[in-house]
Amino acid sequence: MTFRSLRLRLLLAGAVSTAVALGLAGWGLTVLFERHVERRLDAELTVYLNQITAHLEPGPLGNVALPTPPSDPRFEVPLSGLYWQVVHEPGGAVLRSRSLWDADLDLPEEQRTDDIVHRHRIPGPGKTELYLLQRRVVLPARLGGGTARIAVAQDSAEIARAVREFAFDLSPLLAIIGALLLAAAWVQVRVGLNPLTAVRTRLADVRSGKSRRMGSQFPDEVQPLAQEIDALIDARDIELERAKTRAGDLAHGLRTPLQVLQSEIERLAKDGHAAVALNLSTVTRTMQHTVERELARVRLSAPRREHHTAAVASVAADVVRVIQRTPEGERLNWIVEVPAGLSAAIDRDDLAEALGNLIENAARHAAHTVSITGASEGASMTVTVTDDGPGIPAGQIEEALRRGGRLDERGSGAGLGLAIVTEIIETWGGTLSLENKGPGLVATLRMGAASGPSLKHTASAQ
């Protein structure tokens, strides 16, 4: 997939949004956990703060003393990370835990004296940062009066370590959630884009002739597109039908004058005006070439409709009956061996024109006999037209199939017959092949077969 792929863009958008969402979720959960740790620490330090406040006693020189410090052994270990300190105001006497060793905490000033616990972050021993709870209280007269700032602090690295461990434990869970969300996004994109695949498949069916229109089986968001495509196809069909009608009218209008011209050309040739007849014949062939070319172009550009079938035996019999009445056909033996139920996936008129050109060509060059046979080969079928004429030189078969290619200049055709057959058959997904069979020429049409019975019959005509 390239970046032009809608599927890739949607997947990338899903991956980015999932990563952003999980990142924000991880950050939010970490912040919440940090707040939870701080609340737990507040509860623990508040207990120590209350113990210190309750155990204050009068000391020497009017200061206070703490004969019974908090019982946590970390207060006795130097630089353990857990500290307490009492500052008696206004004298400035300081009581502190053994864990502070010879350092003092730089306690923030408190403007009010109340029982409210205030939270601060202050520098600690050894360039550490401390999470501190402090209370400023009024001392009773038995403790010498004045005020005191009572503080308990713990190294904030403990909080940071707990948060890191939580984030580490949370990461695998977020990764699993991310993978599940990406899988869900892939499924969502695949399911969501399926209608576009259906549109492409349906368009291919319309182009190949399996279907005439897109239909109405698409979701509401895609159905307007299908309707617009159907409307476009309808408009194209109308224009093609008009063009086909105009071309047909033109052909009918020119056919009679061309026949009159041909008769006059033959009369001139009989009267000894061979040069004039030759020039007029060239012009007439050019006109016939143009008319037949435009008719073939319009016919082959018309949309193929679905479920077209043609009974090959019936079409072949009709064509043979017509050609038997021509001067070339009257002199020949005709053999038609086509299974009665053999059907081709092609429009009947197109098959009639293709077979008509092949059979007419065979009648023109055959010495005594023309044979038409048909056979079914699984999903395909073949129709073979064989004559006993001189055939085509092997090196000139390609020239015979080329539009306008003429190997026999004696006839009056425009050299379009075999080329038109090729275009018709290829339009319906088939092929035309020519093969010399001394003597004679074998022309084989191969195309898709339509369902039908397979009874054979043999027809012969003199």
C-alpha positions in Angstrom: 0.0 0.0 0.0 1.1 3.5 -0.8 0.2 6.7 1.0 -2.5 7.3 -1.7 -4.3 4.3 -0.2 -7.4 5.3 1.8 -7.0 2.1 3.9 -3.4 3.1 4.8 -4.4 6.6 5.7 -7.2 5.5 7.9 -4.9 2.9 9.6 -2.2 5.6 10.2 -4.8 8.0 11.6 -6.1 5.3 13.9 -2.6 4.4 15.0 -1.7 8.0 15.7 -4.9 8.7 17.5 -4.6 5.5 19.5 -1.0 6.4 20.5 -2.0 9.9 21.5 -5.0 8.6 23.5 -2.9 6.0 25.3 -0.2 8.5 26.0 -2.7 10.9 27.6 -4.3 8.0 29.5 -0.9 6.8 30.8 0.0 10.4 31.8 -3.3 10.9 33.5 -3.2 7.6 35.4 0.4 8.4 36.5 -0.7 11.8 37.8 -3.7 10.2 39.6 -1.4 7.6 41.1 1.0 10.3 42.3 -1.8 12.2 43.9 -2.9 8.9 45.6 0.7 8.4 46.9 0.8 11.9 48.2 -2.5 11.4 50.0 -1.2 8.3 51.6 2.0 10.1 52.6 -0.1 13.0 54.0 -2.0 10.6 56.2 1.2 9.0 57.5 3.1 12.3 58.1 0.0 13.8 59.7 0.1 11.0 62.3 3.7 11.9 63.1 2.8 15.6 63.2 0.0 14.9 65.7 2.3 12.8 67.8 4.9 15.5 68.0 2.3 18.2 68.8 0.8 16.1 71.6 4.2 15.1 73.2 5.6 18.6 73.5 6.7 19.4 77.1 8.3 22.5 78.8 12.0 22.6 78.4 14.8 24.5 79.9 15.1 28.3 79.5 11.5 28.6 78.6 11.8 26.5 75.5 9.9 23.3 74.6 11.2 19.8 74.6 10.1 16.5 73.0 10.9 13.7 75.5 8.9 11.2 73.4 9.7 11.5 69.7 7.7 9.5 67.1 8.5 5.8 67.2 9.4 5.2 63.5 13.1 4.0 63.6 13.9 6.0 60.5 13.9 9.1 62.6 16.9 7.7 64.3 18.9 6.8 61.2 21.0 9.7 59.9 19.9 11.0 56.5 17.2 8.2 56.2 14.9 10.5 54.3 12.3 10.9 57.1 12.7 13.9 59.3 10.9 16.1 61.9 11.7 19.5 63.2 10.1 22.0 65.7 11.0 25.7 65.8 9.9 27.6 68.9 9.1 31.2 68.2 10.0 33.9 68.8 13.2 32.5 70.5 14.1 30.4 67.6 15.0 27.3 69.6 15.1 24.2 67.3 14.3 20.6 68.0 15.0 18.1 65.3 15.2 14.4 64.6 18.4 12.4 64.8 18.0 11.6 61.1 18.8 15.2 60.2 22.2 14.8 61.9 23.6 18.3 62.1 21.5 19.9 59.4 18.4 22.1 59.8 15.4 22.2 57.6 14.7 25.6 56.0 11.1 25.7 57.0 8.8 28.1 55.1 7.3 31.0 57.0 3.6 30.6 58.0 1.5 33.8 58.4 -1.3 32.2 60.3 -1.5 30.1 63.5 -4.1 27.4 63.1 -4.4 23.6 63.0 -4.4 23.5 59.2 -1.6 21.4 57.7 0.3 23.1 54.9 2.2 21.2 52.2 5.5 22.3 50.8 8.4 21.0 48.8 11.8 22.3 50.1 15.5 21.4 49.7 16.8 18.7 52.0 20.1 17.3 53.1 22.4 16.1 50.4 20.7 18.1 47.7 17.5 16.2 48.0 14.0 17.5 47.7 11.6 16.9 50.6 7.8 16.6 50.7 7.0 18.6 53.9 3.9 18.9 56.1 3.9 21.9 58.5 1.6 23.3 61.1 2.0 26.6 63.1 0.4 26.4 66.5 0.0 28.7 69.5 1.7 27.2 72.6 -0.1 27.2 75.9 1.4 29.0 78.9 2.7 25.8 80.4 4.9 25.4 77.4 6.2 28.9 77.7 3.7 30.6 75.3 4.5 31.9 71.9 4.1 29.9 68.7 5.8 26.9 67.2 6.3 25.6 63.7 6.1 21.8 63.7 7.1 20.0 60.5 7.5 16.4 59.3 9.2 15.7 55.9 10.1 12.8 53.7 12.4 12.5 50.7 10.2 13.1 47.6 12.4 10.6 45.8 10.2 7.9 47.4 7.2 9.4 45.7 9.0 9.5 42.3 10.2 5.9 42.7 6.7 4.7 43.4 5.3 6.6 40.4 8.0 5.1 38.2 7.3 1.6 39.3 3.6 2.2 38.7 4.3 3.5 35.2 6.5 0.5 34.5 3.8 -1.9 35.6 1.2 0.1 33.6 3.2 0.1 30.3 2.5 -3.6 29.3 -1.2 -3.1 29.9 -1.3 0.0 27.8 0.7 -1.8 25.1 -1.9 -4.6 25.1 -4.8 -2.1 25.0 -3.0 -0.3 22.1 -2.6 -3.6 20.1 -6.3 -4.4 20.7 -7.4 -0.9 19.6 -5.2 -1.2 16.4 -6.7 -4.6 15.6 -10.2 -3.1 16.1 -9.2 -0.2 13.9 -8.0 -2.6 11.2 -11.3 -4.5 11.3 -13.3 -1.3 11.3 -11.4 0.1 8.3 -11.7 -3.2 6.5 -15.5 -3.5 7.2 -16.0 0.2 6.5 -14.2 0.1 3.1 -15.9 -3.1 1.9 -18.7 -1.1 0.1 -16.0 0.5 -2.0 -14.7 -2.9 -2.9 -18.2 -3.9 -3.8 -18.5 -0.7 -6.0 -15.3 -1.7 -7.8 -16.5 -5.3 -8.3 -19.9 -4.1 -9.6 -18.2 -1.6 -12.0 -16.1 -4.5 -13.3 -19.3 -6.5 -13.9 -20.9 -3.5 -15.7 -17.8 -3.1 -17.9 -17.6 -6.8 -18.7 -21.4 -7.0 -19.4 -22.4 -9.3 -16.5 -24.5 -6.5 -15.1 -26.3 -3.5 -16.6 -26.3 -1.2 -13.6 -24.8 -0.7 -10.2 -28.0 -1.4 -8.4 -29.2 -0.4 -4.9 -27.6 -2.8 -2.5 -25.0 -0.4 -1.2 -25.0 1.4 2.2 -26.7 4.8 2.5 -23.3 6.6 2.3 -22.3 4.9 -0.9 -25.7 4.6 -2.6 -25.7 8.2 -4.0 -22.4 7.4 -5.8 -23.9 4.2 -7.3 -27.0 6.2 -8.4 -24.8 8.8 -10.1 -22.8 6.1 -11.9 -26.1 4.5 -13.1 -27.3 7.9 -14.3 -24.1 8.4 -16.2 -24.4 4.9 -17.8 -28.0 5.7 -18.7 -26.9 9.0 -20.4 -24.1 7.2 -22.2 -26.5 4.5 -23.4 -28.9 7.1 -24.7 -26.1 8.9 -26.6 -24.8 5.7 -28.0 -28.2 4.6 -29.1 -28.7 7.9 -30.8 -25.3 7.6 -32.5 -26.1 4.1 -33.6 -29.4 5.2 -35.0 -27.8 8.1 -36.9 -25.1 5.8 -38.3 -27.7 3.3 -39.4 -29.7 6.0 -41.1 -26.5 7.2 -42.8 -25.7 3.7 -44.0 -29.2 3.0 -45.3 -29.1 6.4 -47.1 -25.8 5.7 -48.7 -26.3 2.0 -49.5 -28.7 2.5 -52.5 -26.5 5.2 -54.2 -23.5 3.0 -53.7 -25.3 0.0 -55.3 -26.2 2.3 -58.3 -22.6 3.4 -58.6 -21.4 -0.2 -58.6 -23.8 -1.1 -61.3 -22.7 1.9 -63.4 -19.1 0.9 -62.8 -19.7 -2.6 -64.1 -21.6 -1.1 -67.1 -18.7 1.3 -67.9 -16.2 -1.6 -67.7 -18.3 -3.6 -70.2 -18.5 -0.6 -72.5 -14.7 -0.4 -72.6 -14.1 2.4 -70.2 -11.9 0.3 -67.9 -9.8 3.3 -66.7 -12.8 5.3 -65.6 -14.4 2.2 -64.1 -11.2 1.5 -62.1 -11.1 5.1 -60.7 -14.8 5.0 -59.8 -14.4 1.6 -58.2 -11.6 2.9 -56.0 -13.7 5.8 -54.9 -16.7 3.5 -54.2 -14.6 1.1 -52.2 -13.3 4.1 -50.1 -16.9 5.2 -49.4 -17.9 1.6 -48.5 -14.9 1.4 -46.3 -15.9 4.6 -44.4 -19.5 3.6 -44.0 -18.7 0.1 -42.8 -16.0 1.4 -40.4 -18.4 3.9 -38.8 -21.1 1.3 -38.5 -18.7 -1.2 -36.9 -17.3 1.5 -34.5 -20.8 2.4 -33.3 -21.9 -1.2 -32.9 -18.8 -2.3 -31.0 -18.9 0.8 -28.7 -22.5 0.0 -27.6 -22.8 -1.3 -24.1 -23.0 -5.1 -23.8 -26.0 -6.3 -21.9 -25.9 -9.2 -19.5 -27.3 -12.7 -20.2 -27.0 -12.5 -24.0 -27.1 -15.9 -25.7 -27.3 -16.9 -29.3 -28.3 -20.3 -30.7 -25.3 -21.1 -33.0 -27.1 -23.7 -35.1 -30.0 -21.3 -35.9 -27.8 -18.4 -36.7 -25.6 -20.5 -39.0 -28.6 -21.9 -40.8 -30.0 -18.5 -41.4 -26.7 -17.1 -42.8 -26.2 -20.2 -45.0 -29.8 -19.8 -46.5 -29.1 -16.2 -47.4 -25.7 -16.9 -49.0 -27.0 -20.0 -50.9 -29.1 -17.6 -53.0 -26.0 -15.6 -54.1 -24.1 -16.6 -57.3 -21.2 -17.8 -55.2 -23.4 -19.8 -52.9 -25.5 -21.6 -55.6 -22.5 -23.4 -57.0 -21.2 -24.9 -53.7 -21.9 -27.9 -51.4 -22.8 -26.7 -47.9 -22.2 -28.9 -44.8 -23.5 -27.6 -41.4 -22.7 -29.7 -38.4 -23.6 -27.7 -35.3 -25.1 -29.1 -32.1 -28.7 -28.1 -31.9 -28.4 -26.8 -28.3 -25.0 -25.1 -28.7 -25.3 -21.5 -27.4 -22.7 -18.7 -27.4 -22.5 -15.9 -24.8 -22.9 -13.2 -27.5 -25.6 -11.0 -29.0 -27.4 -12.9 -31.9 -27.0 -10.0 -34.3 -23.3 -9.8 -33.6 -22.8 -13.5 -34.1 -24.8 -13.4 -37.3 -22.6 -10.6 -38.7 -19.4 -12.3 -37.6 -20.5 -15.7 -39.1 -21.9 -13.9 -42.2 -18.5 -12.3 -42.9 -16.6 -15.6 -42.5 -19.1 -17.7 -44.5 -19.3 -15.0 -47.3 -15.5 -15.0 -47.5 -15.4 -18.8 -47.6 -18.1 -18.9 -50.4 -16.1 -16.4 -52.4 -12.9 -18.5 -52.4 -14.2 -22.1 -52.1 -13.8 -24.4 -55.0 -16.6 -26.9 -54.2 -17.5 -27.1 -50.5 -18.0 -25.0 -47.4 -18.3 -26.6 -44.0 -19.5 -25.1 -40.7 -19.1 -27.0 -37.5 -19.5 -26.2 -33.9 -18.4 -27.8 -30.6 -18.6 -27.2 -26.9 -15.3 -27.2 -24.8 -16.4 -26.8 -21.2 -16.9 -23.1 -20.5 -16.1 -22.1 -24.1 -17.3 -23.1 -27.5 -16.0 -23.0 -31.1 -17.5 -22.4 -34.5 -15.3 -23.4 -37.5 -15.8 -22.3 -41.1 -13.8 -24.4 -43.6 -13.5 -24.0 -47.4 -11.5 -25.8 -50.0 -10.2 -22.8 -51.7 -6.5 -21.7 -52.2 -6.2 -20.5 -48.6 -4.0 -17.6 -47.5 -0.2 -17.5 -47.7 1.2 -18.1 -44.2 3.0 -14.8 -44.1 -0.2 -12.8 -45.1 -2.6 -14.1 -42.4 -1.9 -11.1 -40.2 -2.5 -8.8 -43.2 -5.8 -10.4 -43.8 -7.0 -9.7 -40.2 -5.9 -6.1 -40.4 -8.7 -3.6 -41.1 -8.7 -2.7 -44.7 -6.2 -5.5 -45.6 -7.1 -7.0 -49.0 -5.5 -10.1 -50.5 -7.9 -10.3 -53.4 -8.4 -7.1 -55.3 -11.0 -8.6 -57.6 -13.9 -8.3 -55.2 -15.9 -5.2 -54.4 -15.5 -5.3 -50.6 -13.6 -2.8 -48.7 -11.3 -5.2 -46.9 -13.1 -5.0 -43.6 -14.7 -8.4 -43.2 -12.1 -10.3 -41.2 -11.1 -7.3 -39.2 -14.8 -6.6 -38.2 -15.2 -10.3 -37.2 -12.1 -9.9 -35.0 -13.5 -6.7 -33.3 -16.9 -8.3 -32.7 -15.5 -11.5 -31.2 -12.9 -9.7 -29.1 -15.6 -7.3 -27.8 -17.4 -10.4 -26.4 -14.1 -11.9 -25.0 -13.5 -14.3 -27.8 -10.8 -14.8 -30.5 -10.6 -15.5 -34.3 -7.9 -17.6 -35.7 -7.0 -18.5 -39.3 -5.2 -21.7 -40.4 -4.3 -23.0 -43.8 -5.5 -26.6 -44.5 -4.3 -27.6 -47.9 -6.3 -27.0 -49.8 -8.5 -24.5 -48.1 -8.7 -22.2 -45.1 -10.0 -22.9 -41.6 -11.4 -19.9 -39.7 -12.2 -20.6 -36.0 -14.3 -18.5 -33.6 -13.7 -19.3 -29.9 -16.0 -17.6 -27.3 -17.7 -18.2 -24.1 -20.5 -20.8 -24.1 -24.0 -20.3 -22.7 -25.9 -23.1 -21.1 -28.2 -25.3 -23.3 -28.9 -28.8 -24.5 -26.3 -30.6 -26.5 -28.2 -32.5 -29.3 -26.3 -32.7 -32.6 -27.7 -32.5 -36.2 -26.1 -32.5 -39.6 -27.5 -30.3 -42.4 -26.2 -30.4 -46.0 -27.2 -28.4 -49.0 -26.3 -28.5 -52.7 
